[in-house]
Amino acid sequence: MSAALDFAAYDVAEAEFEYEDLPPRLLALREKIRDSSYLDNAINRIASVISRNMVDNPDELHLNAKEGLN
């Protein structure tokens, strides 16, 4: 399953917004997030960084298995 959003729901909002006023960097990022493979890879990279930080810094996890996630 792709993590990409369904941008068809945003057609009305897009029609009301002037994209020419956005900086080129934001326009480029906007196009990238429309690509489901780019978005999937970005989510995987974020998950990898979080997982690595959890393994490298277990003392920062303030979770106790006996207490659950509360």
LOVOLO-485327 format. One record per residue (C-alpha): residue number from 1; residue in three letters; chain; x, y, z. Coordinates in Angstrom, 2 decimals, always signed. Layout:
# residues N
+-----+-----+---+---------+---------+---------+
!   k !   r ! c !       u !       v !       w !
+-----+-----+---+---------+---------+---------+
! NUM ! ALA ! A !       X !       Y !       Z !
...
+-----+-----+---+---------+---------+---------+
# end
This chain:
# residues 70
+-----+-----+---+---------+---------+---------+
!   k !   r ! c !       u !       v !       w !
+-----+-----+---+---------+---------+---------+
!   1 ! MET ! A !   +0.00 !   +0.00 !   +0.00 !
!   2 ! SER ! A !   +1.33 !   +3.40 !   -0.91 !
!   3 ! ALA ! A !   +1.70 !   +6.16 !   +1.62 !
!   4 ! ALA ! A !   +0.86 !   +8.77 !   -1.02 !
!   5 ! LEU ! A !   -2.04 !  +11.07 !   -0.37 !
!   6 ! ASP ! A !   -4.98 !  +11.35 !   -2.72 !
!   7 ! PHE ! A !   -4.54 !  +14.87 !   -4.03 !
!   8 ! ALA ! A !   -7.78 !  +14.75 !   -6.00 !
!   9 ! ALA ! A !   -9.55 !  +15.84 !   -2.82 !
!  10 ! TYR ! A !   -7.54 !  +19.06 !   -2.86 !
!  11 ! ASP ! A !   -8.52 !  +20.31 !   -6.30 !
!  12 ! VAL ! A !  -10.73 !  +23.06 !   -4.88 !
!  13 ! ALA ! A !   -8.01 !  +24.29 !   -2.55 !
!  14 ! GLU ! A !   -5.47 !  +24.24 !   -5.37 !
!  15 ! ALA ! A !   -7.73 !  +26.35 !   -7.58 !
!  16 ! GLU ! A !   -7.93 !  +29.02 !   -4.88 !
!  17 ! PHE ! A !   -4.18 !  +29.22 !   -4.23 !
!  18 ! GLU ! A !   -1.60 !  +31.03 !   -6.35 !
!  19 ! TYR ! A !   +1.36 !  +28.64 !   -6.60 !
!  20 ! GLU ! A !   +3.40 !  +31.17 !   -8.55 !
!  21 ! ASP ! A !   +3.91 !  +33.00 !   -5.24 !
!  22 ! LEU ! A !   +5.69 !  +30.02 !   -3.65 !
!  23 ! PRO ! A !   +9.48 !  +29.76 !   -3.66 !
!  24 ! PRO ! A !  +10.90 !  +27.33 !   -6.24 !
!  25 ! ARG ! A !  +12.14 !  +24.98 !   -3.49 !
!  26 ! LEU ! A !   +8.60 !  +24.58 !   -2.12 !
!  27 ! LEU ! A !   +7.23 !  +24.00 !   -5.60 !
!  28 ! ALA ! A !   +9.85 !  +21.29 !   -6.19 !
!  29 ! LEU ! A !   +9.02 !  +19.59 !   -2.88 !
!  30 ! ARG ! A !   +5.32 !  +19.79 !   -3.67 !
!  31 ! GLU ! A !   +5.91 !  +17.89 !   -6.89 !
!  32 ! LYS ! A !   +8.08 !  +15.29 !   -5.13 !
!  33 ! ILE ! A !   +5.43 !  +14.41 !   -2.55 !
!  34 ! ARG ! A !   +3.00 !  +13.64 !   -5.36 !
!  35 ! ASP ! A !   +5.28 !  +10.74 !   -6.34 !
!  36 ! SER ! A !   +4.25 !   +7.73 !   -4.24 !
!  37 ! SER ! A !   +7.66 !   +6.06 !   -4.48 !
!  38 ! TYR ! A !   +9.39 !   +9.24 !   -3.26 !
!  39 ! LEU ! A !   +6.95 !   +9.48 !   -0.36 !
!  40 ! ASP ! A !   +7.35 !   +5.79 !   +0.51 !
!  41 ! ASN ! A !  +11.15 !   +6.14 !   +0.50 !
!  42 ! ALA ! A !  +10.99 !   +9.28 !   +2.65 !
!  43 ! ILE ! A !   +8.80 !   +7.52 !   +5.21 !
!  44 ! ASN ! A !  +11.18 !   +4.54 !   +5.26 !
!  45 ! ARG ! A !  +14.16 !   +6.85 !   +5.80 !
!  46 ! ILE ! A !  +12.39 !   +8.56 !   +8.71 !
!  47 ! ALA ! A !  +11.52 !   +5.17 !  +10.24 !
!  48 ! SER ! A !  +15.14 !   +4.05 !   +9.86 !
!  49 ! VAL ! A !  +16.47 !   +7.14 !  +11.62 !
!  50 ! ILE ! A !  +13.97 !   +6.76 !  +14.45 !
!  51 ! SER ! A !  +14.77 !   +3.04 !  +14.80 !
!  52 ! ARG ! A !  +18.51 !   +3.70 !  +14.80 !
!  53 ! ASN ! A !  +18.10 !   +6.39 !  +17.47 !
!  54 ! MET ! A !  +16.03 !   +4.01 !  +19.58 !
!  55 ! VAL ! A !  +18.76 !   +1.35 !  +19.39 !
!  56 ! ASP ! A !  +21.65 !   +3.78 !  +19.88 !
!  57 ! ASN ! A !  +20.00 !   +5.65 !  +22.78 !
!  58 ! PRO ! A !  +17.82 !   +3.18 !  +24.69 !
!  59 ! ASP ! A !  +18.06 !   +5.26 !  +27.88 !
!  60 ! GLU ! A !  +16.13 !   +8.04 !  +26.17 !
!  61 ! LEU ! A !  +13.13 !   +5.77 !  +25.52 !
!  62 ! HIS ! A !  +11.16 !   +6.42 !  +28.71 !
!  63 ! LEU ! A !   +9.08 !   +3.30 !  +28.13 !
!  64 ! ASN ! A !   +8.84 !   +0.42 !  +30.51 !
!  65 ! ALA ! A !   +7.55 !   -2.85 !  +29.07 !
!  66 ! LYS ! A !   +5.69 !   -3.60 !  +32.32 !
!  67 ! GLU ! A !   +3.87 !   -0.26 !  +32.18 !
!  68 ! GLY ! A !   +2.90 !   -0.50 !  +28.52 !
!  69 ! LEU ! A !   +2.66 !   +2.60 !  +26.35 !
!  70 ! ASN ! A !   +0.91 !   +4.78 !  +28.95 !
+-----+-----+---+---------+---------+---------+
# end
